[in-house]
Amino acid sequence: AADGLRADKFFEPDERGRYRAPFLRGVIEEKGRWGVSHARPPTESRPGHVAIIAGFYEDPSAVTKGWKANPVEFDSVFYQSRHTISFGSPDIVPIFCSSLPHSTWGSYPHEYEDFATDASFLDHWSFDQFEGLLNRSLDDVKLRQLLLQDKLVIFLHLLGCDSNGHAHRPYSSIYLNNVKVVDEIAERMYNLMESYFNDNGTAYVFTADHGMSDKGSHGDGHPSNTDTPLVAWGAGIRSPKFLAYTDKPDDGFRFVDDHRHDMPTPQNWALEGFERVDVNQADIAPLMATLVGLPCPLNSVGNLPSHYLKLSKSDEVEAVLANTKQILNQFLRKSEQKQSSSLYFKPFKPLVNYSSVLDRIEDLISARDYKTAMKYSEELRSMALAGLHYFQTYDWFMLMTTITLGYIGWMANLIIHVLQSYTTFPASLLKRTQVYPMNTSMKVYIGGCLFMGLSSIILLLEKSPPLYHAYVFMTIFLWTRIVQNYEFMKSAWRELFNMPFKYIMNLLISSVAALLILEFLVMSFFDRKLYTWCFLALGILASVCGAFSIEASPAVAIYTWLACWFLSVFTLMPAEIPENNNLVIFSGALIILIAMASRWATINTTTFWLYLNRANKQAPKSSKLFFVQVQQAICCIDIYFVKVKDSVDSCHCALGYFDLSVFNNGVFDYISSVPAQRTAPVAPVDQLVRSWFCDGATALFTL
């Protein structure tokens, strides 16, 4: 498992047209099958490896354990194996092997994970440890006997791509070179295994837990994070299947969010002619279990990708049926648990007669009608997964109703509080609502307590989680306060309709505008282009208001209009744009040029400049401020290079040389205190200053 390896960086060629993983590329074309494994958010290392090895998608609440400690013990391919050998990261390998008695594993110290260096040596460490283990087995009889057992699982966790992606970004030469290192290790691993065992009885699966965004991060559901490579070859794996590429229609299947099934393969991958079999990340666990001859992990929700397996028709149907029964057993257990704790149980109707379907499949297998048996098995498996989802969301309606009522109650309480505390309602209105305050309040609170107690008893009988109690109690409490203020609300409502029609319309218009703005903000999370339309409309509105409502010149209105339209372009761009040194230099130079032009216009005041500013001609008194502002612009560029890029090139030296002529030591001390964005060793500022003194003249001459 190559941690943090993006699918596109693995499959695409480099700038010279050469593929970064020539060995695995040859496997795809000559020996095995390939596809894209689709991870599910959160795309982190722990949940990714849990999906690959255990076959289920971990609950996000595991983040409270820092993705390290296991909240609960779970079954996995490693646990089902006769013996597991694993080497790799101290954050991943112990999750699966620390409490596994039949395992041999090792991990490097945390100190090895240094983001300031090329982390590909971590991948070499994992392979070297396994190679050393095989070499020791030549002199250790017990170790050799252990290695010669069947149902042996070997897991190498290669962290280099993840560390280099965080530190240097996935388009850097270090990250891309790490892809080549991973390919070399895969080739060495294959040659080592074949020479040691020499029985053609080993299956190989190469994949990644998640990808890497252009910013060097991961965790969300962007395709750069969810799309990872999958290559399988060896014993039990089909040979490549050549296809004449045709556009396949969308069959409605979804892997992650909107990732369609059978999406077109990018042309630069040059793999359109080889059948591509995409899988969900959890599907890899039943694939590995079937290859080794193990039961699927107990809680796996993965569909066995039969297109990877080289089996007879009967064995293939039996393998899919075993996968179906394993998922069906989870459904039955979920159904049993929910039925035992529900006062009114609603079963999942499509699987009420599941036993008859199983009998039908067994009869078809006995009659050697494997095609129909496969169809029924896959349909039953899909129904079982739908049933699992049904019981996973069994309390959805109750929870959504309770939480929605809670939010409405909270908003109503806020309105009541504002009306009572911060408005000037007539005193007679407040008196009318307080005629019988004590009796009314007491009855309401008693009723609320009784209802809360009844709800608590029902939740206890249904063995609901403590969080359910909190949701229900808070909602009942809020609505109890609303009922307590019923007379006040009725009087306020009556008072509202007694107001002039103009005030009511203003209130309605303000409320509708607030709702529209809120909906716009929510929609903008899903479509950034909405802000483009907002800026376009704002440019026209602001220029019109500036021209007619505010005492501003037409030039200012035109400037406002152009500025808003210029800003509207940026929300059409992708949210993530790779770093570009030229853009940083260009923007800094542009700011300085604008500052100098403004300074010149201020000194050489003209009639046009006075017209734009509507100011009186006077001697400029802000020369020091001007130089400070220009210095700040240059300083920002310096900090970008020093703290983020850790590079000192000729252009940077020139900027630093200019800084020296205007900055004092206090400003340098401030720059030194700016925290670095990553834990890379950065030269002290005084050392950079000395280097700028030496190289400044040369840099200026070069420019």
ABEGO torsion letter per residue (X at the ends): XBBGBBAAAAABBBAAGBBABAAAAAAAAAABBBBBBBBBOBBBAAAAAAAAAAGBBBBAAAAAAGGABBABBBBBAAAABABBBBBEBAAAAAAAAAABABBBBBBBBAAABBAABBAAAAAAAAAAAAAAAAAAAAABAAAAAAAABBGBBBBBBBAAAAAAAAAAEAABAAAAAAAAAAAAAAAAAAAAAAAAAGAGABBBBBBBABBBBAAGBBGBABAAAABBBBBBBEBGBBBBBBBBBBBBBBAGBBABEABBBGBBBBAAAGAAABBBBBBBAAAAAAAAAAAAGBBBBAABABBBBAAABBBBAAAAAAAAAAAAAAAAAAAAAAAAAAAAABABBBBBAAAAAAAAAAAAAAAAAAAGBAAAAAAAAAAAAAAAAAAAAAAAAAAAAAAAAAAAAAAAAAAAAAAAAAAAAABBBBAAAAAAAAABAAAAAAAAAAAAAAAAAAAAAAAAAAGBBAAAAAAAAAAAAAAAAAAAAAAAAAAAAAAAAABBAAAAAAAAAAAAAAAAAAAAAAAAAABAAAAAAAAAAAAAAAAAAAAAABBBBAAAAAAAAAAAAAAAAAAABBABBBBBAAAAAAAAAAAAAAAAAAAAAAABBBAAAAAAAGBBBBBBAAAAAAAAAAAAAAAAAAAAAAAAAGBBBAAAAAAAAAAAAABBAAAAAAAAABBBABBBBBBBAAAAAAAAAAAAAAAAAAX
